[in-house]
Amino acid sequence: MTAEVLPFPSHRRSSYIARQAARMLSDPEERSRQRCLAHQLEVQAKTMARKGITSDRVARDLAGLAAAIELAVTQLQSQQGDVA
């Protein structure tokens, strides 16, 4: 029997996503926000690679993680009234 490793189990990633979104939102400069996101994704990619997760799975999961963080940023902005 084989099992698939889930790099970002949903029950563990929600707090990580919220923290990253809050961190990104605390920086008013969009360019800096994108650098922060890129850095976090790079850290996660290295961690997953070190754990033996295949590169195609890493790419898929990072795309999903990036989308989730961007969505969380947008949600925080709308809650704060920053989005028109």
N, C-alpha and C positions, 0 to 999 in steps of 0.2 A: 504494500500500500504506500502511496506517495502523498505528500501534502504540499500544497503551494504556500509559500511564505508570503504573507501580506505585509509589505513594507510599512504601510500606514494604516493600521487597524482603525476603523472609524471611531471607536470609543476612546481612543487615545489621541487622535489628531485634532479633535474639536478645540481643546484648550490650547494646543500649539498654534492652530490657525488663528484663534482669537488673540493670542499674545502677539503673533507676528503682525496681524492687522493693526492692533493698537500701536505697536512700535512704528509701523510704517506711517500711520496717520499722525503720529506725534511730530513727524518731520514735514514742514510745510512745502518743501521743494520736491516736485514730482521726480526730477532726475535722481535725487538722493533716495527717494522711495524705491525706485526701480533698481538702483544699485543694492539696496538693502535686500530686496526680494531675490535678486540674482545671487547674492552672497549666501543667503539662507538655502536656496535651491542647490547651490554648489556643495555646501556642507552636507545636505541630505544625500546628494548623489554620491559623494565620497563614502558616506556611512553605509549606504546600501551596497555599493560596490565592494566594500571591505567585508560585508556579510555574505558575499557571493551571489547577490541578486543579479540576474542577467541585465545587460544594457538596454534591451528593448523594454523590459519591465520597468526599469528605472526611469526611462524616458516617459512612458505612459503615466507612471505614478507622479512624476514631477510635474507633468502637464496638469494633472488633476489637482495636485497640491497648489500650484500657482493659481489656477482658476478659483479654487476655494478661498485662498487668501485674498485675491482681488475682489471676490464677491463679499467677503467679510469687511473689507475696507469700504466698499460702496455702502454696505448696510450701516456701518458705523457713521459714515458721513451723513447718510439720510436721517439717522437718529439724532444727530447733532445739528441738523438743519443746514449743513454745508453744501448740499446739492440742490440746485434750483428745480 
